[in-house]
Amino acid sequence: MRLMCALWILVGAAGHAGAGELIVPGTGDGLDMLRHLAAVYTTRNPGTRVIFPASIGSGGGKIAVAQDRAVLGRIAVPLTASDEAVGMVAVPIVRVPTAFFTHPSLRIADLTSRQITDIFAGHIKTWSEVGGPDLRVRLVRREDADSTLQVLRATIPEWTDLVLSDRSKTAVTTQEAFETVFQFEGAIGFGPYSPIVEQQFNVLKMDGKHPTSTGYPSFTTIRLIFKRDHLTEEAGGFVRFATSAEAEQIFASYGGVPERIRLPAN
């Protein structure tokens, strides 16, 4: 409750910046959803154009805000004690399921968490070993510090101490992970779920559960971040909108689960 009161005061006491562009750098997780959110907000508030550029990672978003190169950032990891020490504040807005997806030509519907673990460990080398075609598995992983990989390690018991196969391609950004899987037949990767991903890739069920199913274990929490004393009026307005009932509807249309934080309208 003390945290919520502090956030209300911070957002309500935003400074007075001129109208214009509000660029929000950071994670690639949920990017299509966030861009939709920004477009709706800009339509409602034509004096402020909110822009979510291509991913520079959660770390990049933190650095941009810490160095005052951006008023708002977007992250998919919690703030650290050192982040908070420089006055940074995080407002969680939505949880996005972490999906395993393959090249669209690979029509395998459901794998167990154990099978998925063995694939990324390099123990399963062809798709025929799990009921698919006689095709080599091509692994697309993320860097060890990536937020999505951290979520998988925290939520899937078999991934806690998993050593990922060195016969894999490391994607630096979310966009690169999707692009690489799309390029190579037999490829599998992981990243934030959205209906657009479902249209372009083969999204796997895990242990019979689709990423949008109740009980699906892995979610990434997307947060907006800002410095406590540097929040402008424009940025504060967008943070309020991102925690509104209208934003919840947008998030739900992308398979996201809204966080139930409500900031005051003024």
N, C-alpha and C positions, 0 to 999 in steps of 0.2 A: 504493500500500500504506500509506503514511503517513497519507493521508486516511482510508482505511478504518479504520485503528487508532484514529484520533482520533474517528471517528464511533462506534465500538464503546464507547470510554471515555465519550463524552458521553451516549449512550443508557443505558449501564449505570449511570452515576452520576446518574441523574435525581433531582430533589428529591422531597420528600414533600408532595403536595397532597391535600386532601380529595377523596373521591369525589364525582362529580356530572357536570355537563355539560362536554364538551370541544368547543368551537365552533371550526371550522377555516375561516376566511374566505379568499376569493381568487378565482382564475380560474374561469370557467364551463366550461372544457374538461374533458370526461370526468365531468361532474357526476353523471349517473345511475349510472355505474360506481362513483364514489367513495361515493355514498350507499348503494349495495349493500354495499360494503366496510365502511362504518360500521355498517350494520345487523347484519352478521355478527359484527363485533367486539363490538358491544353485547350481542348474544345470548350470546357467550362470556364477556363481562365485564359482568354486569348492574349493577355498581356505577358504571360509566362509560357515559354516553350520548354518543356521538360524533355531532356535527351538522355537516353541510356546508350552510350557508345559500346563498341565491341569490348569483350572481356579483357581486363588486365589482371584478373584474379582478385581474390579477397585481399591479399597482401598489398596489391597495387592500389586498391580502393582505400585501404587504411593509410598508406603513405600519402596519397593525394590529399586526404583530409588533414592528416597530421601536419603536413607542410603548407597548409592553407592554399593549395592549388585547386581545391574543390570544397564547396560548402557542405554538400552531401556526398556520401559514398554508399556502396552496396556491398555487403559481405555475406558469406555463407558459413562463417565460423564465429565463435564467441569472441568478444573482446578479451584481451589479456590485461593483467594488472598494469603493465607498462602503457597500454593504450589508454586505460582509464586514468592513469597518472598525468597524462597530458590533456585531460579534460574531455576525452572522447565519450560519447553516449551512443548506445545502440537501441533501436526500437525494432523488435521482431514484428514482421508483418504477415508472413505466410510460411507454411511448411510445404515443401515440394517432394513428392516421392522420388527415390533414386531407382531408376529402371536399368535393367540389363537389356540390351538390344543388339540385334544382329543385322547383317546385310539383308536387304528386303527379299532377296531370292531364297533365303534360308527359312523354310517354313516349319520350324520347330516351335510348338506352342508352350510347352511347360517343362521345366527342369526342377530338380530338387536343389536345395541350397548346397547339399553335398556335391552334386554334379557340377554346379557352377563353380564351387570352390576348387574342385579338381581340374576344371578347365583352366582357370587362371593360375593354378599352381603348375600347369604344364603336364599333369598326369594324363589327361585326356587330350589326345593329339589330333584326332579326326572326329568329325561329326557323326560318323557311322557308329561310334562307340556309345552314343546316347540316342540312337534311333533316327539319326538324320542321314544325309547323303554321304558318300565316300569322298569327303572333301576335307582338306587340311584346315584345322582351326587357326585363325589368325587373331592374336590377342592385341587389343588396344587398351592400355592402362593409363593411369594418371600418375603424376608425381607423388612422392610419399607425403608431402605436406598438403596435397589437394583436399579440399573440404569434403568432396563426395567420397573419396577413399577413406577419409577419417570416419565418416558416418557409417560406411559399410563395416569397418573394423569395430565400431562401437555397438552395432546393432545385430550383426550376424555372428554368432559364436564361432563358426568355422573360420571367419576372417580375422579374428583377433590377432593371431600370431602368424597369419598366412604370409609365406614368402612367395611373392608373385614371380612367375616364370621370367627368366631373362630373355627368353625368345618372344619378346613382345615389343610393340611400338609404344613409346611414351608420348601421349598427347599433352601439350603444355596448357591448352585452354579447352573449355567445353566445346567451342565451335570446332576445334581441330579434332577432338574425339569423334564428333558426329561425322565430319567430313572424311576422316580416315576410314571409319567403318563403312561408309557409303561407297568408298572407292574400291574396296577389296572384297570379292566374293569369299564367304567363309569367315568374315571378320565378326568379332563380338567386342562390345565395349559397355561402358556404364556411364550414366549421367542423369540429369534431372528430367523427369517425365513431363510430357505435355501431349495433348491430342495431336499436335503437329508431328511430334516424334512418332506417334502411332501410325500416322498416314505415310511416313517416309521410310520406316524401318519395321522390322519384325520385333515387337516388344514381347519379352518372355514373361510368362507367369513364373513365380517362384513358390514351390511347394503348393501349387494350385491356386495361388493368390495373385491377381493382377495388381499392378501398382496402385490402382484406384480402389482396391478392395479394402474393406474393414479388416484390420489385423495385419496388413502388409507392414513389415518391420522397419523399413529404412526410409527416413525422411531427412532432408536438409532444411534448416531454418534460415530463411533469407531475412536480413536485417538492414535497415537504413541507419547510417551512422553520421554523426556530426559532432563538432566541438561545442562544448557546453556554452561558451561565450561568443560563438561565431554564427549562430543560426539566424539567417535572414528571414524577413517576412515571407518572401517567396518560398523559401525552403520549408519553413514552418507550415505554410498552407499545404504543401504537397505531402508532408509527413502526416498531417491530419487526414487528408484525403485517403492516403494509403492504409489508414486504420479504420476507414468508414465502412458502413454496410454496403455501399455501392462497390467499393474495392473488393469486399468479400465475394460478391457475385462474379466479378471479373476473375478472381483467383480460382473460384470453384469451376468456372468454365474451362480452365486449363488443368484441372485435376489437382489444384493446390488446396491445402487445408488452412483457412485463415486463422491467424492468432487472434484471440478475443480481447485485444486491447482497444479501448476507445479513448481517443483524445478529444478534448472539447472543441467545438466548432469555432470558437473565438479565443 
